[in-house]
Amino acid sequence: MGEWKCQNCGYKIQAETPPEECPSCKQKCEFADVSCYIPDCGATGSDERL
């Protein structure tokens, strides 16, 4: 499962694939995969640099 971030409003969601429409801003947005698989991210599992 990945963590996806809406490029429009910054909303994050955990899912296998990003949704068609952002649940927060209700727009058809691009979602970036911000999942992190390296120890530098700490325990969050999300890369805040993205």
C-alpha positions, 0 to 999 in steps of 0.5 A: 500500500502506498501513500498518495499526496494530492498535488492541488491541496496536499491531502494524503491518503493511503491506498493501493492506487490513487483515487480519480477524484481527491476526497478533500478538494473534490477535483481531478488532481494528480497524486504523487506517491510519497511513500518512503522505504528508507530509514531517513523518513523515520517511522512515518512511512511518508517522505515529507520532502515530496 
